[in-house]
Amino acid sequence: MKQGLTIRGGALAQLPIFVAVAELRSFSAAARQLRLSTSAVSQAISRLEAELGVTVLNRTTRSVNVTDAGSRLLEEVAPALRVASAALLDAKSERQRLSGSLRLNVPRIACRVGLPSLLAEYARRHPDVRVEVEVEDRQVDIVKGRFDAGIRARASIHKDMIEVRLTPPIHFAVVGSKAYFARHKRPEHPRDLVHHACLGWRSLAGGSEYRWEFSERGRELEVAVRGPLLSNDTELLLACAERDLGLAFVVESEARRELEAGVLETVLDAYATQVDGLFLYFPTSARAAPKLRALVECARDLLIGQKAGKGTRRSKR
């Protein structure tokens, strides 16, 4: 820039409009390209010429041509604007390429139902984000714990949180081994379980032993079971059921491998129940965070096509 000369910011803002008109040789075509009115384009060129003190475009009602001064300006400005536009697009693309870490707090059931698929899809879409997953069954204040989001059953989520469904309704099943059923009569009603060895379940979040839940003609039915084992780990319960120790009450999908292999069998299917499923949740203030918004998109995309079950209810488990 020549010493003693200054250019106001307004003139710089008119340069993209000047380049469009000069290259297209048309005010109306430039207006369409820039999504402006023809009047706005004309006023911008007039302000630019007033600031520069020279005419950059000769125009009549029939044609538009670049003056010598305009030609020199176009020659220097057009390449610079293209470089600047490319740099802006790169910066925007960089913002869309998410990176950093995303912290989740989840119960153990989520590690077997819903979460692995979500993590795999998220990693495929956003490979530069490292997801940190802390697994614990007790209730956690995710804000105090500095987590970005949590996963829980809907009944456990505070009302001031945003919920996004992660899984369809979850179905429960009573399972046992063939060898166990060879020694014991299969239960025909949930009340028959009091005569069976049942592998109990107790959550880290609660003190009392979980009462097995069933549905009979639309009514809830709970059974207090007894047996040789009490644990808060489903994998241990399934392993012990495989070894003929007793019956286990589990999420059906968690036992799919054993059921398909014929290692375990279900009973009391007519009384089986289901719960709402698992939900991703986070505070309202975090809804605009790009990494979290991307996780929500993955969760919703994975759920597309899956129908939410009807007649679900909340479980104490």
C-alpha positions in Angstrom: 0.0 0.0 0.0 1.3 3.4 -0.9 2.4 5.5 2.1 -0.2 7.9 3.3 -3.1 6.1 1.8 -5.6 4.1 3.9 -8.7 2.1 2.9 -11.7 1.8 5.2 -13.1 -1.6 6.0 -16.3 -0.9 4.0 -14.4 -0.8 0.8 -12.7 -4.1 1.5 -16.2 -5.6 2.1 -17.2 -4.5 -1.4 -14.4 -6.3 -3.2 -16.1 -9.8 -3.5 -19.1 -8.0 -5.1 -16.8 -6.1 -7.5 -15.1 -9.3 -8.5 -18.4 -11.1 -9.2 -19.7 -8.2 -11.4 -16.4 -7.8 -13.2 -16.1 -11.5 -14.0 -19.7 -12.0 -14.9 -20.0 -8.7 -16.7 -23.5 -8.4 -15.2 -25.0 -6.8 -12.1 -28.0 -9.1 -12.2 -26.0 -12.3 -12.7 -23.7 -11.2 -9.8 -26.7 -10.5 -7.6 -28.1 -14.0 -8.3 -24.7 -15.6 -7.5 -24.3 -13.6 -4.3 -27.9 -13.9 -3.3 -28.3 -10.1 -3.1 -30.7 -7.7 -4.9 -29.4 -6.0 -8.0 -29.9 -2.7 -6.2 -27.7 -3.8 -3.4 -24.9 -4.8 -5.8 -25.1 -1.5 -7.6 -24.9 0.5 -4.4 -21.9 -1.6 -3.3 -20.0 -0.8 -6.5 -20.9 2.9 -6.1 -19.5 3.0 -2.5 -16.3 1.2 -3.6 -15.7 3.7 -6.4 -16.4 6.6 -4.0 -13.8 5.3 -1.6 -11.2 4.6 -4.3 -11.9 7.8 -6.2 -11.8 6.0 -9.5 -14.3 4.3 -11.7 -13.8 0.5 -11.9 -16.8 -0.4 -14.0 -18.3 1.2 -17.0 -22.0 0.3 -17.2 -25.0 1.1 -19.3 -28.5 -0.3 -19.3 -27.2 -2.9 -21.9 -23.6 -3.8 -20.8 -20.9 -3.8 -18.2 -17.2 -3.5 -18.8 -14.1 -3.2 -16.6 -12.1 0.0 -16.8 -8.3 0.0 -16.8 -8.3 0.7 -13.1 -10.9 -2.0 -12.6 -8.9 -4.4 -14.6 -5.8 -3.9 -12.5 -7.8 -4.2 -9.3 -9.5 -7.4 -10.6 -6.1 -8.9 -11.5 -4.7 -8.4 -8.0 -7.9 -8.9 -5.9 -9.5 -12.0 -7.5 -6.6 -14.5 -6.7 -6.3 -13.1 -3.2 -10.1 -13.6 -2.6 -9.9 -17.2 -3.8 -7.0 -17.9 -1.5 -8.9 -16.3 1.4 -12.1 -18.3 0.6 -10.2 -21.6 0.5 -8.6 -20.8 3.8 -12.0 -20.1 5.3 -13.4 -23.4 4.0 -10.4 -25.2 5.4 -11.0 -23.6 8.8 -14.7 -24.6 8.7 -13.8 -28.1 7.7 -11.3 -28.3 10.6 -14.1 -27.3 12.9 -16.2 -30.1 11.5 -13.4 -32.6 12.0 -14.0 -33.2 15.7 -11.1 -34.0 18.0 -10.3 -34.2 21.6 -12.0 -36.4 24.2 -15.6 -37.2 25.1 -16.3 -38.6 28.6 -19.2 -40.9 29.3 -20.5 -42.6 32.5 -22.4 -45.8 31.9 -23.7 -48.8 33.7 -22.3 -52.2 32.9 -25.4 -53.3 31.0 -24.7 -50.6 28.4 -21.4 -52.2 27.7 -23.3 -55.3 26.4 -26.5 -53.6 25.1 -26.3 -50.5 22.8 -23.0 -48.9 23.7 -20.6 -51.0 21.6 -22.5 -50.3 18.4 -22.6 -46.6 19.2 -18.9 -46.4 19.9 -18.0 -48.2 16.7 -20.2 -45.9 14.6 -18.9 -42.8 16.3 -15.3 -43.8 15.9 -15.9 -44.5 12.2 -17.4 -41.0 11.7 -15.0 -39.1 14.0 -11.7 -41.0 14.3 -9.9 -38.0 16.0 -12.2 -38.1 19.1 -11.1 -40.3 21.9 -14.1 -41.6 24.0 -13.4 -42.2 27.7 -16.0 -44.6 29.2 -16.2 -45.0 33.0 -18.3 -48.0 33.9 -20.2 -48.0 37.2 -23.7 -49.0 38.2 -24.2 -46.5 41.0 -26.0 -43.2 40.4 -23.5 -40.4 39.3 -23.8 -36.7 39.0 -22.4 -36.4 35.6 -22.0 -32.6 35.8 -20.1 -32.8 39.1 -18.1 -35.7 37.8 -17.2 -33.7 34.7 -18.7 -36.2 32.2 -20.1 -35.0 28.9 -23.0 -37.5 29.1 -24.3 -40.6 30.7 -26.3 -43.6 29.9 -29.0 -44.9 32.2 -32.6 -46.3 32.3 -35.1 -43.5 32.0 -36.3 -44.0 35.5 -32.9 -43.1 36.8 -32.5 -39.8 34.8 -33.3 -36.5 36.5 -36.0 -34.5 34.8 -33.7 -31.5 34.0 -31.6 -33.6 31.7 -32.1 -34.1 27.9 -32.8 -37.7 27.0 -32.0 -39.5 23.7 -33.1 -43.1 23.3 -30.2 -45.4 22.8 -31.8 -48.8 22.7 -35.3 -50.2 21.9 -37.2 -51.6 25.0 -35.2 -54.2 26.8 -36.7 -57.7 27.2 -35.9 -59.9 30.3 -35.8 -63.7 30.4 -35.3 -66.5 33.0 -32.6 -68.9 31.7 -31.3 -72.2 32.9 -29.2 -75.1 31.6 -30.5 -78.3 30.1 -28.8 -80.2 32.9 -30.6 -78.1 35.5 -34.0 -78.7 33.9 -33.2 -82.4 33.7 -33.0 -82.4 37.5 -35.8 -79.9 38.2 -39.3 -79.5 36.9 -39.6 -76.4 34.7 -41.5 -73.6 36.4 -44.9 -73.0 34.8 -45.7 -69.9 36.7 -43.4 -67.2 38.3 -44.6 -68.3 41.8 -43.0 -71.7 41.1 -39.6 -70.0 41.3 -39.7 -70.2 45.1 -39.0 -73.9 44.7 -36.0 -73.3 42.5 -32.3 -72.3 43.0 -32.3 -68.8 41.7 -29.1 -66.7 41.1 -29.9 -63.4 42.7 -29.0 -59.9 41.5 -28.2 -56.9 43.5 -27.2 -53.5 42.0 -24.4 -51.5 43.4 -26.8 -48.6 43.4 -29.3 -50.2 45.7 -29.2 -52.1 49.0 -32.0 -54.7 48.7 -31.9 -57.8 46.5 -33.7 -57.4 43.2 -37.2 -59.0 43.1 -37.7 -60.7 39.7 -40.4 -58.9 37.8 -43.1 -60.5 35.5 -46.3 -59.5 33.8 -49.5 -61.5 34.1 -52.6 -60.4 32.1 -51.2 -56.8 32.1 -50.5 -56.8 35.8 -47.1 -56.5 37.5 -46.0 -59.5 39.4 -42.9 -59.7 41.6 -41.2 -62.7 43.1 -38.7 -62.7 45.9 -36.3 -65.5 44.9 -33.6 -67.4 46.9 -30.6 -69.3 45.8 -26.9 -70.2 46.2 -25.5 -67.0 44.6 -26.1 -63.2 44.8 -24.1 -61.0 42.5 -24.2 -57.7 40.6 -22.5 -59.1 37.5 -24.6 -60.6 34.7 -21.7 -62.4 33.1 -21.0 -64.3 36.4 -24.7 -65.2 36.7 -24.8 -66.5 33.1 -21.6 -68.5 33.6 -23.0 -70.1 36.8 -26.3 -70.8 35.1 -24.3 -72.6 32.3 -22.7 -74.7 35.0 -26.1 -75.8 36.3 -26.0 -73.8 39.5 -29.5 -72.4 39.1 -31.8 -70.1 37.1 -30.8 -66.5 36.2 -32.9 -63.5 35.4 -31.1 -61.5 32.7 -31.6 -59.2 29.7 -32.4 -61.6 26.9 -30.0 -60.0 24.5 -27.2 -60.5 27.0 -27.8 -64.3 26.8 -28.3 -64.4 23.1 -25.0 -66.3 22.4 -25.7 -69.0 25.0 -29.3 -69.3 23.9 -28.4 -69.7 20.2 -25.7 -72.2 21.1 -28.3 -74.2 23.1 -26.2 -73.9 26.3 -29.1 -72.1 28.1 -32.9 -72.2 27.6 -35.6 -69.8 28.6 -38.6 -70.5 30.7 -41.7 -68.5 31.7 -41.7 -66.7 28.3 -45.4 -66.0 28.6 -44.7 -63.8 31.7 -41.6 -62.1 30.4 -41.5 -58.3 30.8 -39.7 -55.4 29.3 -38.5 -51.9 30.3 -38.1 -48.7 28.4 -34.5 -49.3 27.5 -31.4 -47.2 27.9 -31.1 -43.5 27.2 -28.2 -41.2 26.5 -28.6 -38.1 28.7 -26.8 -34.8 29.3 -27.5 -31.3 30.7 -29.4 -28.8 28.6 -26.4 -26.5 28.6 -24.3 -29.1 26.7 -26.8 -29.6 23.9 -24.8 -27.5 21.4 -21.4 -29.1 22.1 -20.2 -30.4 18.6 -18.8 -33.7 19.9 -21.9 -34.5 22.0 -24.2 -33.4 19.1 -22.3 -35.8 16.9 -22.8 -38.6 19.4 -26.5 -37.9 19.5 -26.7 -38.1 15.7 -25.0 -41.5 15.8 -27.4 -42.8 18.4 -30.5 -41.6 16.5 -29.2 -43.0 13.2 -28.6 -46.4 14.7 -32.1 -46.4 16.1 -33.8 -45.6 12.8 -36.0 -48.4 11.7 -36.3 -49.9 15.1 -39.8 -49.6 16.6 -40.1 -48.6 20.2 -42.1 -51.2 22.1 -45.5 -50.5 23.5 -46.6 -51.0 27.0 -43.2 -50.5 28.5 -42.8 -49.7 32.2 -40.0 -48.7 34.5 -38.1 -51.3 36.5 -36.6 -50.9 39.9 -33.5 -52.8 38.6 
